[in-house]
Amino acid sequence: MNWSDLFAAFALYLVLEGLMPFVSPANWRKSLLLLLQFKDGQLRYIGFASIFCGLILLLFVRSGG
């Protein structure tokens, strides 16, 4: 892995993050308002699950699976 891979991954992240507010700003805003209702523990669990799934996917992709 080199710096260009890291920048490519970050660029893809920005593209994916920008899709929802671009395509449907009203629904994106509603989603953010719903997130405000979660407790800290729930948000931490979602964050942990996201990190875990991302790491598993990265290991799978990097192993050539």
N, C-alpha and C positions, 0 to 999 in steps of 0.2 A: 504494500500500500504506500502510495506517495501523496504529496500535497495535492496534486491534480485530482486524485480520487476523492480526497476530503472536500475540496471545493466543489466538485461535481455533485457529491452527496448533499452538501449544503444548498447548492443551487436547486436541486430537485426538491428539497424540503421547502424552500421558499415558494416554488411553483405550486406544490401541493397545498401549502398553507394559504396561498392567495386565491385558490379556486373558489372556495365557498363564499367569501365576501364579494368576489367578482360576479359569480353566477347568481347568487341569491342573498343579497345583503340583509333583507328583512329576516329571513330564517337564521342567518348567521348571528344576527343581533339577539334573536330569541334564544338561541343556543347558549350564548354567553350569559344571558340573564338567568337561564336555568343553572348554569355552572355556579353562579353566586349562591345558590341555595344549598349546595353540598357542604358538608362539614369537612374540616381539615383532614380527618382520617380517611374519608371517602376519596378525597382528591389525591391523597398520598397513595392509596391503594390503586387508583386508576393510573397514577404516574408509575408506580412500581410494575404494574401489569404491562404497561406500554414499554418500559425499559426491558423487561424480561422477554416479551415477544420480539422486540427489535433485536436483542442479542441473539436469540435463537434463530431468527431469520437471517441475521448476518452470518452466523456460524454455518448455517445451511448453504447460503449462497457462496461463501468463501471456500467451503469444502468441495465445491463443484457438484453438489447434490442435485 
